[in-house]
Amino acid sequence: SQQGEEDPQALSIQEGENATMNCSYKTSINNLQWYRQNSGRGLVHLILIRSNEREKHSGRLRVTLDTSKKSSSLLITASRAADTASYFCATAASGSRLTFGEGTQLTVNP
Amino acid sequence: GAVVSQHPSWVICKSGTSVKIECRSLDFQATTMFWYRQFPKQSLMLMATSNEGSKATYEQGVEKDKFLINHASLTLSTLTVTSAHPEDSSFYICSARSRGLAGGMTYEQYFGPGTRLTVT
């Protein structure tokens, strides 16, 4: 079964608004990571949250993890047009293998 | 730091030919490298995991004789798509993971910029 299912699939907001993306997974994890991908480019690592952590911040990013619900959320505050990209969550179990979610396409309109 | 490069960034080849894609870790030693494939507007699908000096581990459904992976050094892994067909056209992305402090594994993977393969 697919790990890391994300919603919404697409999100369109105005500059300055907050963007929230959600990720759900099915099996136990060691950590969960969020990545960003600009169109046709590679992935940029945003943030990693371990299974024993509940919340983590990095600049305008806030990630939460609820292992009881097997879900995570990524909040981008005060969004900018440059935040337009696809955002993927990826889960890691006991090994190093990452399983990616389907991704959320975020469009921030100026 | 932690830069991963891929070469070429894009390639067009004819059906039936083979194409080699290189993945290099520029400023760290990558004990493990991963190869992903991504179709348009879809997520990344792991194809195989390679550890330096050993055979790659392929995911279910990925033909190891078609997608040859070589991880001959701690900074270089190559993916060769043999006898390419149009359905192999995709975006291929590698990632690399290094050893952390005191020899332990780190969790973070560093991704290359990807290689766009088009088979005509």
Interface residues (C-beta under 8 A of the other chain):
Chain A: G4 N30 N31 Q33 Y35 G40 R41 G42 L43 V44 H45 L48 F88 A92 S96 R97 L98 T99 F100 G101 E102 G103 Q105
Chain B: V4 Q6 T32 F34 K41 Q42 S43 L44 M45 L46 T49 F91 I93 S95 R97 M105 Y107 E108 Q109 Y110 F111 G112 P113 G114 R116
